[in-house]
Amino acid sequence: MHYALAVNNSIKKPLFMKQLIAAYYFGKICANTWKITIIMKKLVQSLLAVTVIAIVLTACSSSKNAVTGASNVSRGKFTGTWTISSVNYEGIVQQAVQNVFDQAPPQDFVGSTWKLTNSGNGIYTLPNGTSQTIFWSVNNTDGGANQLFQFKKLYQGDKAQKVTEGYQLVVAANDGSSMTLKSPVDLGGKTAYVVYTFAKQ
């Protein structure tokens, strides 16, 4: 009897030890799994934080390049005879722009006169006597939040509705006696401006 009992105890002991060892390693696996889960959560949180920061920086960069122009300026404030009193530059040096409106360097337009009639017909004359007939209009963008002054050149025999190419300038300000128009210039994905200041005669 004692021999048989001893045999039974010798059989049960290794089984008990195996269970303990299995439980130990199972616990380690669970602990490691828990640590990995924590690390993955931290990585996901970090990635989300980086993504949010990138989106914010992109939005800030875009807002810096955006131009807020005048809104809902009545057409009547554009009509009349204007003189360009100055030409300035935003985000670009003067020498970088050699020609505007396929006509002449920006500074050659200082002192030019622009006659704009309510019908849309117009003409500008440079100080050197060069004249150009145009057809002008005002285009509201962003639901009227910004306005664009646009014109197209007309030559002998041209009809305005058949001319599809022209020029657009952002209306930065217009109070009926002074006007500021900005002509966009693309600089490798960034937008600079040639700024024209007009005074009404």
ZADREN-310297 format. One record per residue: residue number from 1; residue in one letter; x, y, z of N, C-alpha, C in turn. Coordinates in nm, 2 decimals, padded with zeros to 4 digits, m for minus. Example, Ala and Ser with C-alpha at 12.3 -4.5 7.8 and 13.67 -1.06 7.14 Angstrom:
! residues 2
{1, a, {01.32, m00.57, 00.78}, {01.23, m00.45, 00.78}, {01.32, m00.33, 00.78}},
{2, s, {01.28, m00.22, 00.71}, {01.37, m00.11, 00.71}, {01.29, 00.00, 00.79}},
//
This chain:
! residues 201
{1, m, {00.08, m00.12, 00.00}, {00.00, 00.00, 00.00}, {00.08, 00.12, 00.00}},
{2, h, {00.19, 00.13, 00.09}, {00.27, 00.24, 00.09}, {00.35, 00.26, m00.04}},
{3, y, {00.39, 00.15, m00.10}, {00.46, 00.16, m00.22}, {00.37, 00.22, m00.33}},
{4, a, {00.25, 00.17, m00.34}, {00.16, 00.22, m00.44}, {00.13, 00.37, m00.42}},
{5, l, {00.12, 00.41, m00.29}, {00.09, 00.55, m00.27}, {00.21, 00.64, m00.31}},
{6, a, {00.33, 00.58, m00.28}, {00.45, 00.66, m00.32}, {00.45, 00.67, m00.47}},
{7, v, {00.42, 00.57, m00.54}, {00.42, 00.58, m00.69}, {00.32, 00.68, m00.73}},
{8, n, {00.20, 00.68, m00.67}, {00.10, 00.78, m00.71}, {00.14, 00.92, m00.69}},
{9, n, {00.21, 00.95, m00.57}, {00.26, 01.08, m00.54}, {00.37, 01.12, m00.64}},
{10, s, {00.45, 01.02, m00.68}, {00.56, 01.05, m00.78}, {00.50, 01.09, m00.91}},
{11, i, {00.39, 01.04, m00.94}, {00.32, 01.07, m01.07}, {00.25, 01.20, m01.07}},
{12, k, {00.19, 01.23, m00.96}, {00.12, 01.36, m00.94}, {00.21, 01.48, m00.94}},
{13, k, {00.32, 01.46, m00.87}, {00.42, 01.58, m00.85}, {00.46, 01.64, m00.98}},
{14, p, {00.51, 01.56, m01.08}, {00.55, 01.63, m01.21}, {00.44, 01.69, m01.28}},
{15, l, {00.32, 01.64, m01.27}, {00.20, 01.70, m01.33}, {00.17, 01.83, m01.27}},
{16, f, {00.18, 01.84, m01.14}, {00.16, 01.96, m01.07}, {00.26, 02.07, m01.11}},
{17, m, {00.39, 02.03, m01.12}, {00.50, 02.12, m01.16}, {00.48, 02.17, m01.30}},
{18, k, {00.43, 02.09, m01.39}, {00.41, 02.13, m01.52}, {00.30, 02.23, m01.53}},
{19, q, {00.20, 02.21, m01.45}, {00.09, 02.31, m01.44}, {00.13, 02.44, m01.39}},
{20, l, {00.22, 02.44, m01.29}, {00.28, 02.56, m01.24}, {00.36, 02.64, m01.34}},
{21, i, {00.44, 02.56, m01.41}, {00.53, 02.62, m01.52}, {00.44, 02.67, m01.63}},
{22, a, {00.34, 02.60, m01.67}, {00.25, 02.65, m01.77}, {00.18, 02.78, m01.73}},
{23, a, {00.14, 02.78, m01.61}, {00.07, 02.90, m01.56}, {00.17, 03.01, m01.55}},
{24, y, {00.29, 02.99, m01.52}, {00.40, 03.10, m01.51}, {00.42, 03.16, m01.65}},
{25, y, {00.44, 03.07, m01.75}, {00.46, 03.12, m01.88}, {00.34, 03.19, m01.94}},
{26, f, {00.22, 03.13, m01.91}, {00.10, 03.19, m01.96}, {00.09, 03.33, m01.90}},
{27, g, {00.12, 03.35, m01.77}, {00.12, 03.48, m01.71}, {00.22, 03.58, m01.78}},
{28, k, {00.34, 03.52, m01.81}, {00.43, 03.61, m01.88}, {00.38, 03.65, m02.02}},
{29, i, {00.32, 03.56, m02.09}, {00.27, 03.59, m02.22}, {00.16, 03.70, m02.21}},
{30, c, {00.07, 03.68, m02.11}, {m00.04, 03.78, m02.09}, {00.02, 03.92, m02.05}},
{31, a, {00.13, 03.91, m01.97}, {00.19, 04.04, m01.93}, {00.25, 04.11, m02.05}},
{32, n, {00.32, 04.03, m02.13}, {00.39, 04.08, m02.25}, {00.28, 04.14, m02.35}},
{33, t, {00.17, 04.06, m02.37}, {00.06, 04.10, m02.45}, {00.01, 04.24, m02.41}},
{34, w, {m00.01, 04.25, m02.28}, {m00.06, 04.37, m02.22}, {00.03, 04.49, m02.25}},
{35, k, {00.16, 04.46, m02.23}, {00.26, 04.57, m02.26}, {00.26, 04.61, m02.41}},
{36, i, {00.25, 04.51, m02.49}, {00.24, 04.54, m02.64}, {00.12, 04.62, m02.67}},
{37, t, {00.01, 04.59, m02.61}, {m00.12, 04.66, m02.63}, {m00.10, 04.81, m02.58}},
{38, i, {m00.03, 04.83, m02.47}, {m00.01, 04.97, m02.42}, {00.08, 05.04, m02.52}},
{39, i, {00.19, 04.98, m02.57}, {00.28, 05.04, m02.66}, {00.21, 05.08, m02.79}},
{40, m, {00.12, 04.98, m02.84}, {00.05, 05.01, m02.96}, {m00.05, 05.13, m02.95}},
{41, k, {m00.11, 05.14, m02.83}, {m00.20, 05.25, m02.80}, {m00.13, 05.38, m02.80}},
{42, k, {m00.01, 05.38, m02.74}, {00.07, 05.50, m02.74}, {00.12, 05.54, m02.88}},
{43, l, {00.16, 05.44, m02.96}, {00.20, 05.47, m03.10}, {00.08, 05.53, m03.18}},
{44, v, {m00.04, 05.47, m03.16}, {m00.15, 05.52, m03.23}, {m00.18, 05.67, m03.19}},
{45, q, {m00.17, 05.69, m03.06}, {m00.20, 05.83, m03.01}, {m00.10, 05.92, m03.06}},
{46, s, {00.03, 05.88, m03.07}, {00.14, 05.97, m03.12}, {00.11, 06.00, m03.27}},
{47, l, {00.08, 05.89, m03.34}, {00.05, 05.91, m03.49}, {m00.07, 06.01, m03.51}},
{48, l, {m00.17, 06.00, m03.43}, {m00.29, 06.09, m03.44}, {m00.25, 06.23, m03.40}},
{49, a, {m00.16, 06.24, m03.30}, {m00.12, 06.38, m03.26}, {m00.03, 06.44, m03.38}},
{50, v, {00.06, 06.36, m03.44}, {00.14, 06.41, m03.55}, {00.05, 06.45, m03.66}},
{51, t, {m00.05, 06.37, m03.69}, {m00.14, 06.40, m03.80}, {m00.22, 06.53, m03.78}},
{52, v, {m00.27, 06.55, m03.66}, {m00.34, 06.67, m03.63}, {m00.25, 06.79, m03.64}},
{53, i, {m00.13, 06.78, m03.59}, {m00.03, 06.89, m03.60}, {m00.01, 06.92, m03.75}},
{54, a, {00.01, 06.82, m03.83}, {00.04, 06.84, m03.97}, {m00.08, 06.91, m04.04}},
{55, i, {m00.20, 06.87, m04.01}, {m00.32, 06.93, m04.06}, {m00.33, 07.08, m04.02}},
{56, v, {m00.30, 07.11, m03.90}, {m00.30, 07.25, m03.85}, {m00.20, 07.33, m03.92}},
{57, l, {m00.08, 07.28, m03.93}, {00.03, 07.35, m04.00}, {m00.01, 07.38, m04.15}},
{58, t, {m00.06, 07.28, m04.21}, {m00.11, 07.30, m04.35}, {m00.21, 07.40, m04.36}},
{59, a, {m00.31, 07.40, m04.27}, {m00.41, 07.50, m04.27}, {m00.36, 07.64, m04.25}},
{60, c, {m00.26, 07.65, m04.16}, {m00.20, 07.78, m04.13}, {m00.12, 07.83, m04.25}},
{61, s, {m00.05, 07.74, m04.32}, {00.03, 07.77, m04.44}, {m00.07, 07.82, m04.55}},
{62, s, {m00.18, 07.75, m04.56}, {m00.27, 07.79, m04.67}, {m00.33, 07.92, m04.64}},
{63, s, {m00.36, 07.95, m04.51}, {m00.43, 08.08, m04.48}, {m00.33, 08.19, m04.50}},
{64, k, {m00.20, 08.17, m04.49}, {m00.10, 08.27, m04.51}, {m00.10, 08.31, m04.66}},
{65, n, {m00.12, 08.21, m04.75}, {m00.12, 08.24, m04.89}, {m00.25, 08.29, m04.94}},
{66, a, {m00.36, 08.28, m04.86}, {m00.49, 08.32, m04.91}, {m00.50, 08.47, m04.90}},
{67, v, {m00.57, 08.53, m04.99}, {m00.59, 08.68, m04.99}, {m00.74, 08.71, m04.96}},
{68, t, {m00.76, 08.79, m04.86}, {m00.90, 08.83, m04.84}, {m00.92, 08.97, m04.91}},
{69, g, {m01.00, 08.96, m05.01}, {m01.03, 09.08, m05.09}, {m01.15, 09.15, m05.04}},
{70, a, {m01.18, 09.26, m05.11}, {m01.31, 09.34, m05.08}, {m01.43, 09.25, m05.12}},
{71, s, {m01.54, 09.28, m05.06}, {m01.66, 09.20, m05.09}, {m01.77, 09.29, m05.13}},
{72, n, {m01.85, 09.25, m05.23}, {m01.97, 09.32, m05.27}, {m01.95, 09.47, m05.29}},
{73, v, {m01.84, 09.50, m05.36}, {m01.83, 09.64, m05.40}, {m01.92, 09.66, m05.52}},
{74, s, {m02.00, 09.77, m05.52}, {m02.09, 09.79, m05.63}, {m02.02, 09.82, m05.76}},
{75, r, {m02.08, 09.78, m05.87}, {m02.02, 09.80, m06.00}, {m01.99, 09.95, m06.02}},
{76, g, {m02.08, 10.04, m05.97}, {m02.07, 10.18, m06.00}, {m01.94, 10.24, m05.94}},
{77, k, {m01.88, 10.17, m05.84}, {m01.76, 10.23, m05.78}, {m01.64, 10.20, m05.87}},
{78, f, {m01.65, 10.11, m05.97}, {m01.54, 10.08, m06.06}, {m01.54, 10.18, m06.18}},
{79, t, {m01.66, 10.23, m06.21}, {m01.67, 10.31, m06.33}, {m01.60, 10.45, m06.31}},
{80, g, {m01.56, 10.51, m06.42}, {m01.49, 10.64, m06.41}, {m01.35, 10.63, m06.47}},
{81, t, {m01.27, 10.74, m06.45}, {m01.14, 10.74, m06.50}, {m01.04, 10.73, m06.38}},
{82, w, {m00.95, 10.64, m06.39}, {m00.86, 10.61, m06.28}, {m00.71, 10.63, m06.33}},
{83, t, {m00.63, 10.66, m06.24}, {m00.48, 10.67, m06.27}, {m00.41, 10.58, m06.17}},
{84, i, {m00.32, 10.50, m06.22}, {m00.24, 10.41, m06.13}, {m00.13, 10.50, m06.07}},
{85, s, {m00.14, 10.52, m05.94}, {m00.04, 10.61, m05.87}, {00.08, 10.54, m05.82}},
{86, s, {00.07, 10.41, m05.80}, {00.19, 10.33, m05.75}, {00.17, 10.18, m05.78}},
{87, v, {00.29, 10.12, m05.79}, {00.29, 09.97, m05.81}, {00.39, 09.92, m05.70}},
{88, n, {00.34, 09.82, m05.63}, {00.42, 09.76, m05.52}, {00.42, 09.61, m05.54}},
{89, y, {00.50, 09.54, m05.45}, {00.51, 09.40, m05.46}, {00.50, 09.33, m05.33}},
{90, e, {00.43, 09.22, m05.33}, {00.41, 09.14, m05.21}, {00.46, 09.00, m05.23}},
{91, g, {00.56, 08.96, m05.15}, {00.62, 08.82, m05.16}, {00.70, 08.80, m05.29}},
{92, i, {00.75, 08.91, m05.35}, {00.83, 08.90, m05.47}, {00.91, 09.03, m05.49}},
{93, v, {01.03, 09.01, m05.55}, {01.11, 09.13, m05.57}, {01.07, 09.19, m05.71}},
{94, q, {01.09, 09.32, m05.73}, {01.05, 09.39, m05.85}, {01.11, 09.32, m05.97}},
{95, q, {01.24, 09.29, m05.97}, {01.30, 09.24, m06.09}, {01.25, 09.10, m06.13}},
{96, a, {01.17, 09.03, m06.05}, {01.12, 08.90, m06.09}, {01.01, 08.91, m06.19}},
{97, v, {00.95, 09.02, m06.20}, {00.83, 09.04, m06.29}, {00.87, 09.13, m06.40}},
{98, q, {00.89, 09.08, m06.52}, {00.94, 09.16, m06.63}, {00.83, 09.21, m06.72}},
{99, n, {00.71, 09.14, m06.71}, {00.60, 09.18, m06.81}, {00.47, 09.15, m06.74}},
{100, v, {00.37, 09.24, m06.75}, {00.24, 09.22, m06.70}, {00.14, 09.25, m06.81}},
{101, f, {00.03, 09.18, m06.81}, {m00.08, 09.19, m06.91}, {m00.03, 09.18, m07.05}},
{102, d, {00.08, 09.10, m07.07}, {00.14, 09.09, m07.20}, {00.17, 09.22, m07.27}},
{103, q, {00.21, 09.32, m07.19}, {00.22, 09.45, m07.24}, {00.36, 09.52, m07.21}},
{104, a, {00.39, 09.53, m07.08}, {00.51, 09.60, m07.04}, {00.54, 09.57, m06.89}},
{105, p, {00.66, 09.61, m06.84}, {00.69, 09.59, m06.70}, {00.60, 09.66, m06.61}},
{106, p, {00.57, 09.61, m06.49}, {00.48, 09.67, m06.40}, {00.50, 09.82, m06.38}},
{107, q, {00.62, 09.87, m06.36}, {00.65, 10.01, m06.34}, {00.61, 10.10, m06.45}},
{108, d, {00.60, 10.04, m06.57}, {00.56, 10.12, m06.69}, {00.41, 10.16, m06.68}},
{109, f, {00.34, 10.10, m06.59}, {00.20, 10.13, m06.57}, {00.17, 10.24, m06.47}},
{110, v, {00.28, 10.28, m06.40}, {00.26, 10.40, m06.31}, {00.23, 10.52, m06.39}},
{111, g, {00.12, 10.59, m06.36}, {00.08, 10.71, m06.43}, {m00.01, 10.68, m06.55}},
{112, s, {m00.04, 10.55, m06.57}, {m00.14, 10.51, m06.68}, {m00.28, 10.55, m06.64}},
{113, t, {m00.36, 10.58, m06.73}, {m00.50, 10.61, m06.71}, {m00.59, 10.50, m06.76}},
{114, w, {m00.70, 10.47, m06.68}, {m00.79, 10.36, m06.71}, {m00.93, 10.42, m06.71}},
{115, k, {m01.00, 10.42, m06.83}, {m01.13, 10.47, m06.84}, {m01.23, 10.35, m06.85}},
{116, l, {m01.31, 10.34, m06.75}, {m01.40, 10.23, m06.74}, {m01.55, 10.28, m06.74}},
{117, t, {m01.62, 10.23, m06.84}, {m01.76, 10.28, m06.85}, {m01.85, 10.17, m06.79}},
{118, n, {m01.97, 10.21, m06.76}, {m02.07, 10.12, m06.69}, {m02.11, 10.00, m06.79}},
{119, s, {m02.09, 10.02, m06.92}, {m02.13, 09.91, m07.01}, {m02.03, 09.80, m07.02}},
{120, g, {m01.91, 09.82, m06.96}, {m01.81, 09.72, m06.96}, {m01.69, 09.76, m07.06}},
{121, n, {m01.72, 09.86, m07.14}, {m01.61, 09.90, m07.24}, {m01.51, 09.98, m07.16}},
{122, g, {m01.39, 09.98, m07.21}, {m01.29, 10.06, m07.14}, {m01.16, 10.07, m07.22}},
{123, i, {m01.07, 10.15, m07.18}, {m00.94, 10.17, m07.24}, {m00.84, 10.21, m07.14}},
{124, y, {m00.72, 10.16, m07.15}, {m00.61, 10.21, m07.07}, {m00.50, 10.27, m07.16}},
{125, t, {m00.44, 10.37, m07.11}, {m00.33, 10.44, m07.18}, {m00.21, 10.46, m07.10}},
{126, l, {m00.09, 10.40, m07.14}, {00.03, 10.41, m07.07}, {00.09, 10.55, m07.09}},
{127, p, {00.18, 10.59, m07.00}, {00.24, 10.73, m07.01}, {00.32, 10.75, m07.14}},
{128, n, {00.36, 10.64, m07.20}, {00.43, 10.66, m07.33}, {00.33, 10.67, m07.45}},
{129, g, {00.20, 10.67, m07.42}, {00.10, 10.69, m07.53}, {00.04, 10.56, m07.58}},
{130, t, {00.09, 10.45, m07.54}, {00.03, 10.32, m07.59}, {m00.10, 10.30, m07.53}},
{131, s, {m00.20, 10.27, m07.61}, {m00.34, 10.25, m07.56}, {m00.39, 10.11, m07.59}},
{132, q, {m00.48, 10.06, m07.51}, {m00.54, 09.93, m07.53}, {m00.68, 09.93, m07.49}},
{133, t, {m00.77, 09.89, m07.59}, {m00.91, 09.88, m07.57}, {m00.94, 09.75, m07.49}},
{134, i, {m01.03, 09.76, m07.39}, {m01.06, 09.64, m07.31}, {m01.21, 09.63, m07.28}},
{135, f, {m01.25, 09.51, m07.24}, {m01.38, 09.49, m07.19}, {m01.36, 09.44, m07.04}},
{136, w, {m01.43, 09.50, m06.95}, {m01.40, 09.47, m06.81}, {m01.53, 09.42, m06.74}},
{137, s, {m01.52, 09.35, m06.63}, {m01.63, 09.31, m06.55}, {m01.58, 09.27, m06.41}},
{138, v, {m01.67, 09.25, m06.32}, {m01.64, 09.21, m06.18}, {m01.70, 09.08, m06.15}},
{139, n, {m01.61, 08.99, m06.10}, {m01.66, 08.85, m06.07}, {m01.65, 08.83, m05.92}},
{140, n, {m01.77, 08.79, m05.86}, {m01.77, 08.76, m05.72}, {m01.73, 08.61, m05.70}},
{141, t, {m01.64, 08.59, m05.60}, {m01.60, 08.45, m05.57}, {m01.63, 08.42, m05.42}},
{142, d, {m01.63, 08.29, m05.39}, {m01.66, 08.25, m05.25}, {m01.79, 08.31, m05.20}},
{143, g, {m01.89, 08.30, m05.28}, {m02.02, 08.35, m05.24}, {m02.03, 08.50, m05.22}},
{144, g, {m01.94, 08.57, m05.29}, {m01.94, 08.72, m05.28}, {m01.84, 08.77, m05.17}},
{145, a, {m01.77, 08.68, m05.10}, {m01.68, 08.72, m05.00}, {m01.56, 08.79, m05.06}},
{146, n, {m01.52, 08.75, m05.18}, {m01.41, 08.82, m05.25}, {m01.46, 08.86, m05.39}},
{147, q, {m01.39, 08.96, m05.45}, {m01.42, 09.00, m05.58}, {m01.30, 09.01, m05.67}},
{148, l, {m01.32, 08.98, m05.79}, {m01.21, 08.99, m05.89}, {m01.25, 09.09, m06.00}},
{149, f, {m01.15, 09.18, m06.03}, {m01.17, 09.27, m06.14}, {m01.10, 09.19, m06.26}},
{150, q, {m01.18, 09.18, m06.36}, {m01.12, 09.10, m06.48}, {m01.14, 09.18, m06.61}},
{151, f, {m01.05, 09.17, m06.70}, {m01.06, 09.24, m06.82}, {m01.00, 09.15, m06.93}},
{152, k, {m01.04, 09.17, m07.06}, {m00.98, 09.11, m07.17}, {m00.96, 09.22, m07.28}},
{153, k, {m00.85, 09.20, m07.35}, {m00.81, 09.29, m07.45}, {m00.90, 09.27, m07.58}},
{154, l, {m00.93, 09.38, m07.64}, {m01.01, 09.38, m07.76}, {m00.93, 09.45, m07.87}},
{155, y, {m00.92, 09.38, m07.99}, {m00.85, 09.44, m08.10}, {m00.96, 09.47, m08.21}},
{156, q, {m00.91, 09.53, m08.32}, {m01.00, 09.57, m08.43}, {m01.09, 09.45, m08.47}},
{157, g, {m01.22, 09.46, m08.47}, {m01.31, 09.36, m08.51}, {m01.34, 09.25, m08.41}},
{158, d, {m01.28, 09.26, m08.29}, {m01.31, 09.16, m08.18}, {m01.45, 09.19, m08.12}},
{159, k, {m01.52, 09.09, m08.09}, {m01.64, 09.10, m08.01}, {m01.61, 09.04, m07.87}},
{160, a, {m01.65, 09.11, m07.76}, {m01.61, 09.08, m07.63}, {m01.65, 08.93, m07.59}},
{161, q, {m01.77, 08.89, m07.63}, {m01.82, 08.76, m07.60}, {m01.74, 08.65, m07.66}},
{162, k, {m01.67, 08.68, m07.77}, {m01.60, 08.57, m07.84}, {m01.45, 08.57, m07.79}},
{163, v, {m01.41, 08.66, m07.71}, {m01.27, 08.66, m07.66}, {m01.27, 08.58, m07.52}},
{164, t, {m01.20, 08.47, m07.52}, {m01.20, 08.39, m07.40}, {m01.09, 08.40, m07.30}},
{165, e, {m00.98, 08.48, m07.34}, {m00.87, 08.49, m07.26}, {m00.86, 08.63, m07.20}},
{166, g, {m00.81, 08.64, m07.08}, {m00.81, 08.77, m07.02}, {m00.72, 08.77, m06.89}},
{167, y, {m00.75, 08.87, m06.80}, {m00.67, 08.88, m06.68}, {m00.76, 08.91, m06.56}},
{168, q, {m00.72, 08.85, m06.45}, {m00.79, 08.87, m06.32}, {m00.71, 08.93, m06.21}},
{169, l, {m00.76, 09.03, m06.14}, {m00.69, 09.09, m06.03}, {m00.79, 09.09, m05.91}},
{170, v, {m00.73, 09.06, m05.79}, {m00.81, 09.06, m05.67}, {m00.84, 09.20, m05.63}},
{171, v, {m00.96, 09.23, m05.60}, {m01.00, 09.36, m05.55}, {m00.97, 09.37, m05.40}},
{172, a, {m00.86, 09.43, m05.37}, {m00.83, 09.44, m05.22}, {m00.91, 09.55, m05.15}},
{173, a, {m00.94, 09.66, m05.23}, {m01.01, 09.77, m05.17}, {m01.06, 09.86, m05.28}},
{174, n, {m01.18, 09.92, m05.26}, {m01.24, 10.01, m05.35}, {m01.35, 10.09, m05.28}},
{175, d, {m01.32, 10.22, m05.25}, {m01.42, 10.30, m05.19}, {m01.48, 10.40, m05.28}},
{176, g, {m01.46, 10.39, m05.41}, {m01.51, 10.48, m05.51}, {m01.42, 10.59, m05.55}},
{177, s, {m01.32, 10.62, m05.46}, {m01.22, 10.72, m05.50}, {m01.08, 10.67, m05.50}},
{178, s, {m01.06, 10.56, m05.44}, {m00.93, 10.49, m05.45}, {m00.95, 10.34, m05.46}},
{179, m, {m00.86, 10.28, m05.52}, {m00.88, 10.13, m05.55}, {m00.75, 10.06, m05.55}},
{180, t, {m00.74, 09.94, m05.49}, {m00.62, 09.86, m05.49}, {m00.65, 09.72, m05.55}},
{181, l, {m00.58, 09.69, m05.65}, {m00.60, 09.56, m05.72}, {m00.47, 09.49, m05.71}},
{182, k, {m00.48, 09.35, m05.69}, {m00.36, 09.27, m05.67}, {m00.36, 09.16, m05.79}},
{183, s, {m00.25, 09.16, m05.86}, {m00.23, 09.07, m05.97}, {m00.15, 08.95, m05.92}},
{184, p, {m00.21, 08.83, m05.91}, {m00.13, 08.71, m05.86}, {m00.02, 08.67, m05.95}},
{185, v, {00.09, 08.62, m05.89}, {00.21, 08.57, m05.96}, {00.24, 08.44, m05.89}},
{186, d, {00.25, 08.33, m05.97}, {00.28, 08.20, m05.92}, {00.43, 08.18, m05.90}},
{187, l, {00.47, 08.15, m05.78}, {00.61, 08.12, m05.75}, {00.63, 07.98, m05.69}},
{188, g, {00.63, 07.89, m05.78}, {00.66, 07.75, m05.74}, {00.56, 07.70, m05.64}},
{189, g, {00.43, 07.72, m05.66}, {00.33, 07.67, m05.56}, {00.29, 07.78, m05.46}},
{190, k, {00.36, 07.89, m05.45}, {00.32, 08.00, m05.36}, {00.28, 08.11, m05.45}},
{191, t, {00.19, 08.19, m05.39}, {00.13, 08.31, m05.47}, {00.19, 08.44, m05.42}},
{192, a, {00.25, 08.51, m05.51}, {00.29, 08.65, m05.47}, {00.20, 08.75, m05.55}},
{193, y, {00.22, 08.88, m05.53}, {00.13, 08.97, m05.59}, {00.20, 09.10, m05.64}},
{194, v, {00.16, 09.15, m05.75}, {00.19, 09.28, m05.80}, {00.07, 09.37, m05.76}},
{195, v, {00.09, 09.47, m05.68}, {m00.02, 09.55, m05.62}, {m00.03, 09.69, m05.69}},
{196, y, {m00.14, 09.71, m05.75}, {m00.17, 09.84, m05.82}, {m00.26, 09.93, m05.74}},
{197, t, {m00.22, 10.05, m05.71}, {m00.30, 10.15, m05.64}, {m00.35, 10.25, m05.74}},
{198, f, {m00.48, 10.26, m05.74}, {m00.55, 10.36, m05.84}, {m00.61, 10.48, m05.76}},
{199, a, {m00.61, 10.59, m05.82}, {m00.68, 10.71, m05.77}, {m00.77, 10.76, m05.88}},
{200, k, {m00.90, 10.79, m05.84}, {m00.99, 10.83, m05.94}, {m00.97, 10.98, m05.97}},
{201, q, {m00.98, 11.01, m06.10}, {m00.96, 11.15, m06.14}, {m01.09, 11.23, m06.11}},
//
